[in-house]
Amino acid sequence: MRGDGDGWVVGSHGVRRWGKHGAAGLLLRSPDASGAPTVLLQHRAQWCHHGDTWGLPGGARDSHETEIHAALREAEEETGISRKHVRVRARVATGEDVPGWEYTTVVADIARQMLTVGNSESIALAWVPESQVKGYRLHPGLAETWPKLELTQIRLIVDSANVVGARANGWWRDRAGATLAFAQELQHAFPVTCPLPGGGFGWVNGAELVVEGQARGAIEKFDDTGVVTMFAADGIGDDHIVERAKRSADGSAADGSATNRVTTVVVSADRGLKERLPGDVRVLGPKTILAWLAASGS
């Protein structure tokens, strides 16, 4: 069924863009067997605009739709992946040379690589390793915006006392129990495509939880699966976090990411702690990581 967004918008010099109300596409990532990020790419049919290139599933936005709704609807039609499995993380709007027309990339991830069922708009659909995307003959729009969308590997250090303290669940009655529950929930939240402060996106597939005081009792009860690892601070947790953040990454990313960059991110709302961190460390607030738990169903 055709929506009211189907149709061309023509700008100066005859430039044509599909979608009377703009267009949207879904950049969907999923981990491979090793936890490395892969991207769902669509090999566009010959008859499509910029046919025989690889791009994102997507299409025209109808007048009543948000950009996110349009991207999820189009992706479901073109790949067979239900929107209920998709965890939306961000959206990136790209201005074009046609006045009033805009393309929006909806950045999302999914817990596992799902089977796809293409329609007539696809020659093929493939889960492509992040490191190999630039080697494909990409749709010109994706090729231009890819540097803004590709991932850096994240080393995540969590101020567990600060995050646990942000939850109104009676954590103060049993600090060790609340910390243990938080760590167990967090193990099921990864991997995550994370918008980074200052721009860009990171791939998070694990965390280092720093615990202090009474909360250290959670460590002996925690089943460390290698996704979340708990570290006991001998004294003040902030001191331990600062020392961990100062340790330079080894310069390689085990996930095979395109750039092999590793960015350290600390999760805390503690202003004093943030002022002590190295300048290249980025900081996220507790609300961000708690939203990951909600999105994973924890």
N, C-alpha and C positions, 0 to 999 in steps of 0.2 A: 504494500500500500504506500502510495506516494504521500509525503508530508508537505506542508506548505513551505518548507525550507528548500525543497528541491528546485534547482534552477541556477543559472549563472549570474554572477555580478560582473559587469564589465567596467574596467577603469580606463585611465588614460592610455593611449597607445595600444588599445585593444587587449590589454591584460585581462584575463578571465580568471575568476575564482569561483569554485563551486560552493553553493550555499547562500541563499538569499539573506539569511540572518546570521551568516558566519558558519563556521564548521568546527568540529572537535574530533580529536582522536585519543585513543587510549594507549599510553605507554605502560605496558603490563610486564612486570618482572616476576620471576620465580626462581627459587634455588635449584641447581642441579643436584646430583647425588652427593657431591662434595660440599654443598652449601654455597657454591659460587653463583653469582647472578646471571640469569639468562633473560633475554628480551623476546617477546612474541612479535615477530615480524610477518607482514603479509606481502607475498609476491603478487603485485597487482596485475589483474587481467589486462591483455593487450588493448582492449577497447576503452579502458578507464583513462582518465586524465593522467598523464605521465605513466602510461601502462608499461609493463615489463620492468618496473623498478620495485624496490622493497621499501615498504613504509609501515605505518601504524594503521590498525583497523580503525575506521572512523568515517565520518561523513557530515552531511549538512545538518545544521541545527534547526529545528522547527521553532516557530515564534513563541510557543508556550513552554519551551524547554530551557532548563539551565544548561550550561556547557557540560557539566558533569553528567547530567541525565542523558544528554545527546551522545556523549562518548560511550557511556555504558550500554545504551540501547544499540548503537551502531556496532559496537564490538560484539555484543551478543548475537546480532543478526549475521555478522560476518565470520564469527569463529565458533559459535555454539557454546561459549563459556558464559554461564549465568552470572549476572551482576551480583547475586547474593554471595558469591565466593570472593569477590574483589574487594580489596581494602584500599580505598582512595587515600592518598597521602598529600597531594598538592595539585595545583593547576598552574600552567605557565601560558600566558597569553602572548601571542606573537603578532605584532603589527605587520600589515602588508601594504603594498603600494596601491591598494584600491580603497579609497575613502569609505569609512564606515564598515569595512569588512575585517574580520579578525578570526584567526585560527587559535584554538585553545588545546594545548596538550594536557590531558589529565594523567598525572603520574600516580601509579598504583602498583600494588603487588598482590601476590596470591600464594597460599601456603605451599602448593606443589604444582608441578607442570601438569596441566590437565590436557586430555585429548581434545583436539579441535575438529570442527566440522565446518568447512568453508562453503561459501555460496558462489554464485557466478562471478563475483567481483575478484575472486582469488584464483591464481594459478596454484599457489601453495601457501601453507602457513607453517612457520617453523619457530621453535624455541632456539634462539641463537645466543651463544655465549657473549656476554657483554664485551669481552676483549676482541671479538670478531666483527662487531656491527659495522665499524668503519670500513671494513673490507668488502662490504656488499655494495651493489649499485643502488644507492638509496634514492628515494623520492627527493627532489631538490629541496623541498621544504624541510624534511627531516635532516638532510645533510647539513643544511645551514644552521639548524637549531641544536644539533646533537652535542656540540661542545658545552652547551648550557645544561644538558640533560644527563650526560654520562656521570658515572659514579666515582667516588673516591671511597676507599675502604676505611671504616671507622673503628678506632679503638675506643670503646666506651667504658668510662670509669664512673661509677655511680656512688654518690653520697647517700648511702641507704638510710641513714638516720633522718636526713632531710626529706627524702621522698616518702618514707614510711610516715613521718610526722605530718605530711600534707594530706593524709587520709583520715577522715573522721570516722574511724572504726574502733575506737577504744584501744589503740595500740599501746598507750601508756600503762595499761594494766598488765601487759605481757610483752615486753619489748622483743624478747627473743622469739616468741611465737609469731608476732606480727612480722618480724624480719624474715623468718622462715617462710611464712605464707607468701610474702612479696616475692622472694627469690623463686619459689616454686611456680608462681604465676608467670614471672618474667621469662622462664625457660620456654614457655609455650607461645610467647609473643614474637619470637624471631623466625625468619629474618624480617627486617624492616627497611623500607626505602625512606630515608630521613631527610627532609629539607633542612639545610644547614643555615645557621645564623650567618648573615653576610652573603648568602647565595650559594648555589650548587646543591648537590645531593650526595648523600652517603649511603653505603650499604652496611647495615648493622646485623651481624649474625651471632653476637655474643656480648657479654658484659662482665666487668670486674666490679664486684660489690665490696665496698669497704665498710666494715662494721666495727662499732666501738662499744665500750661499756657492757652493760647487761646483754645487749643484742648479740654479743659474741657467742652466747650459748646456742645460737642457731646453727653454727658451723658444724658441730658434731652430729647434728640431726639431718643435715642437708645432703641430699644425694647429688653429688657433682657429676653431671653428665658431660661436662666440657663446654656447655653452652653458656652457663653462668657459673662463675667461680667467686667464692667468698674469701675475703682477706681480712684478718683481724688486725686492727690498729693497736699497737702496744700502748699508746697514750691517746692523744686527741686525734680523732678521725681526720680532721682537716690537714694535719701535718702529714699523715700517711698519704692522703690523696695528692697533695702537692708533690711529694717525693715520687709517687708513681707517675704523675703527669710529666715530671722533668726527665724521666727516662726516655730517651729517644727511641722511636720505633726502628726496626732493623732495615727499613727501606724497602721491604718486599711485602706484597699482599698475597697471602696464601690462597685467596679466592680467584686469582687469575684475572683481576680487573685490568681494564685497558691501560691505565696509567701507572699501576702499582704504587700509587700514592697512599699513605696512611695518615689519617687525620685523627688527632686525639680530641675527644669530646668528653667533658665532665658534666654530669647531671647534678645540679644543685641550685638552690635559690639563695644560698648563703653569700651575702655581699662581701664579707671579709675574705672568704675562701676565694671568690672570683678574683679579687684584687691581688691575690698571691700567686695565681697561676701564670705559667709562661705565656707570653704574648701570642704565640701561635696556637694555643689551645682554645677551642670553641666551647661555649657553655649553653646547655639547654636547661630549661626549668622542669621541675617535677611534673607539671601538668602534661608535658609532652610524653614522658614515659608512661604516665598513668593512662593517657589516651591510647597508647599501644596496647595496654592490657585490655581496655574496653573493646578495641577493634578485634582482638584475638578471641574475645568471648570469655576472658578470664573474670 
